[in-house]
Structures are given as C-alpha cells and as structure tokens.
Amino acid sequence: MITEFFISNAHAEGAAAPAGGGFLEFLPLIALLAVFYFLILRPQQKRAKEHKAMMDALQKGDEVVTGGGALGRVEKVGEEYVAVEVAAGVIVQYQKFAIQTVLPKGTIKAL
C-alpha cells in the first residue's frame, strides 16, 4: 500500500528486517532529483551561458535593453561596465550583467 511507503512498519525487537528494498527505497528520491535537474537546473545553466556569451559579444554600436528597461546604444565596452547612450548626448554607465537583451540594428530609430 501507499502508506507503507511513508510509514515504516513496526517490527518486533528480535524479528528480522524485511529482505531487499535497499535501493528501491531511494528510487523516488533519485527520480525527484533527476526531475529537478532537468526541469530547473539545466535550463537555468543554459540561460546563464547564453547571457554570458551575449555580454562577451557586446561591442560599440549595439542597441541594448537594460534590466531596468532603458533602451540605448553601446558607446564603450569595458571589463565590468558598459557606457550606453540613452538619449542624444546622455551617456550612462551600466554594469555588464545589467544588459538584458541586444536588439537588432535600427530598432531604436523605429520607435
């Protein structure tokens, strides 16, 4: 029964333990860990890898959206920071990880 899975049976003090079941007791836990890995950890690692590749590929002239929603054109790329022109003559420094998306060229003019 299903209750045997959650509640262990009481055994007499001198009685022998039930045979087998060593690996089978951990099978649901192993299955849960596998589901957790494939549904949560693996996709998150993939997104982090793609975001890092995008940050490494940033270059002057790229049109970007920051995490706060600001649109702008990259003016200077440093090791940790990116200078983004958000309006004519207004340049703002952002940390690289704050860049959320690189837009196709000409997107800002179309808005």
C-alpha positions as CSV (number, residue, x, y, z in Angstrom):
1,M,0.0,0.0,0.0
2,I,1.0,3.6,-0.3
3,T,1.0,4.1,3.5
4,E,3.9,1.6,3.7
5,F,6.0,4.0,1.7
6,F,5.5,6.9,4.1
7,I,5.2,5.0,7.4
8,S,7.6,2.2,8.2
9,N,6.0,-0.9,9.7
10,A,6.7,-1.6,13.4
11,H,8.7,-4.8,13.8
12,A,9.2,-7.0,16.9
13,E,12.5,-6.4,18.6
14,G,14.0,-9.7,17.6
15,A,12.4,-10.1,14.2
16,A,14.5,-9.9,11.0
17,A,14.3,-6.9,8.8
18,P,12.4,-7.3,5.5
19,A,14.6,-8.6,2.7
20,G,15.5,-6.3,-0.2
21,G,14.3,-2.8,-0.7
22,G,17.6,-1.0,-0.1
23,F,17.9,0.6,-3.5
24,L,14.1,0.7,-4.1
25,E,13.7,3.0,-1.0
26,F,15.8,5.6,-2.6
27,L,14.4,5.3,-6.1
28,P,11.7,8.1,-5.6
29,L,14.3,10.4,-4.2
30,I,16.6,9.8,-7.2
31,A,13.7,10.3,-9.6
32,L,12.8,13.6,-7.9
33,L,16.4,14.8,-8.1
34,A,16.5,13.9,-11.8
35,V,13.3,15.8,-12.5
36,F,14.7,18.8,-10.5
37,Y,17.9,18.8,-12.6
38,F,16.2,18.5,-16.0
39,L,13.4,21.0,-15.3
40,I,15.2,23.6,-13.2
41,L,18.9,23.5,-13.1
42,R,19.8,22.6,-16.7
43,P,17.6,25.3,-18.3
44,Q,19.0,27.9,-15.8
45,Q,22.6,26.9,-16.6
46,K,21.8,27.2,-20.4
47,R,20.3,30.7,-20.0
48,A,23.3,31.8,-17.9
49,K,25.7,30.5,-20.5
50,E,23.8,32.3,-23.3
51,H,23.7,35.6,-21.3
52,K,27.4,35.4,-20.6
53,A,28.1,34.8,-24.3
54,M,25.9,37.8,-25.2
55,M,27.8,40.0,-22.7
56,D,31.2,38.9,-24.1
57,A,30.0,39.7,-27.6
58,L,28.9,43.3,-26.8
59,Q,30.5,45.9,-28.9
60,K,30.2,49.6,-29.7
61,G,27.1,50.4,-31.7
62,D,24.9,47.6,-30.4
63,E,21.4,48.6,-29.4
64,V,20.5,47.1,-26.0
65,V,17.8,47.0,-23.3
66,T,18.9,47.1,-19.7
67,G,17.4,45.2,-16.8
68,G,15.6,48.4,-15.8
69,G,14.0,48.8,-19.3
70,A,16.2,51.6,-20.6
71,L,16.9,51.5,-24.4
72,G,20.2,52.7,-25.7
73,R,23.2,52.3,-27.9
74,V,26.5,51.0,-26.6
75,E,29.3,53.6,-26.8
76,K,32.1,51.9,-24.8
77,V,32.6,48.4,-23.5
78,G,34.9,47.9,-20.5
79,E,35.8,44.9,-18.4
80,E,33.0,45.3,-15.9
81,Y,31.0,48.3,-17.2
82,V,29.3,49.4,-20.4
83,A,28.7,53.1,-21.4
84,V,25.2,53.3,-23.0
85,E,23.8,56.4,-24.8
86,V,20.2,56.6,-23.7
87,A,19.4,60.0,-25.3
88,A,21.3,62.4,-27.5
89,G,24.4,63.3,-25.5
90,V,23.3,61.4,-22.4
91,I,25.7,58.5,-21.6
92,V,25.0,56.3,-18.6
93,Q,27.4,53.7,-17.2
94,Y,25.9,50.2,-16.5
95,Q,27.4,47.1,-15.1
96,K,27.6,44.5,-17.9
97,F,25.3,42.0,-16.2
98,A,22.5,44.7,-16.2
99,I,22.3,44.4,-20.0
100,Q,19.3,42.2,-20.6
101,T,18.9,42.0,-24.4
102,V,20.8,43.0,-27.5
103,L,18.3,44.4,-30.1
104,P,18.6,44.2,-33.9
105,K,20.2,47.2,-35.5
106,G,17.8,50.1,-36.2
107,T,15.3,49.2,-33.5
108,I,15.7,52.5,-31.6
109,K,15.1,54.6,-34.8
110,A,11.9,52.6,-35.5
111,L,10.5,53.6,-32.1
